[in-house]
Structures are given as structure tokens and as C-alpha cells.
């Protein structure tokens, strides 16, 4: 019985990973428009937080992601 419940939980997370974030994002946009609040993700302050630069890493080819994409991934 426990294995079946764990499989169900795993299935839920796989489904959420694929389309759950988009559904939640659409719902929050609707709620924020009803409340007259601008739906906006906060941007990180990159000027104060600096990561160590690795010599092996090619920094020039890094893609800057939107705050929404960063929230979805992290």
C-alpha cells in the first residue's frame, strides 16, 4: 500500500513539473488583476551578490534568464 502511495506522489510531482507551474502562474495573474496588483517577479540584486568565477566556465555564453524562469527552475 505504501509503495502505491509513493508512486502516486511521484506521479503528482512529475505532472506538476510539466504543467503545474504554468497553471499556478495563470491563476495568480487572475487573482492579482482582481486585486489591482501588478503581477511581477522580484529581480535579484546581482550587483551585491557576486559568485566566484570559475576559470573553466565560459561566462560569455551564459544566458540571462527572466525572473519567472529563475523562480520556476529554483
N, C-alpha and C positions, 0 to 999 in steps of 0.2 A: 504494500500500500504506500509506503514511504517513497519507494522508487518511482511509482506512478505520479505522486505529488511533485517530486523533484523534476520529472520530465515535463509536467505541466508548467512548472515555474520556469524552466529553461525555455520552453516554447513561448511563454509570455514575454520573456526578455528578448528573444530573437525577433518576435513580431514588433515589440516596442522599438528595437534598434532600427528596424527597417522603416516604419512609418509612424511610430508613436510620437516622436518629436515634432513632426510636421503637424499632426493633429492637435497637439497641445499648443503649438505656436499659433495656429489658426484660431483656436478658442481664446487664447489670451489677447489676440488682436481684437476680437469681437468685444470682449469684456472691457478692454482699455478704451475702445471707441465709445462704448456706452457710458463710461465714466469720464469722458473727455480728457483722457490722458494719452500723451504721445507714446506709442509702443516703441521703445528704443532700448537697445542693449548698451550697457556701460562699456566704454572702451578702456582697456588697461593703460595705465600711465607707463609708457615704455622709457621715458626719459629718466625716471628714478630707479627703475629696476633693470639692471644690466646683467645678462648671463655671461658666463665665461665663454670666450670664443675658442673653439677647437681649431687647431691648425689643419686637421684633416677635413674639416667640414667646409664645403663651398658655400659661403654666406651669400654670394651674389645671386645664386639661383633659388634662394628661398622665396616662397610665395607668401605674401601677406594675406592673412585670412580675415574675413569680416568678423565682428564681434559675435554675430549669430552663429557662424560656423565654429568659432572657438568654443562657444558655450555648448554646442551640440557634441563636439568631439571630447571636450574635457568634462 
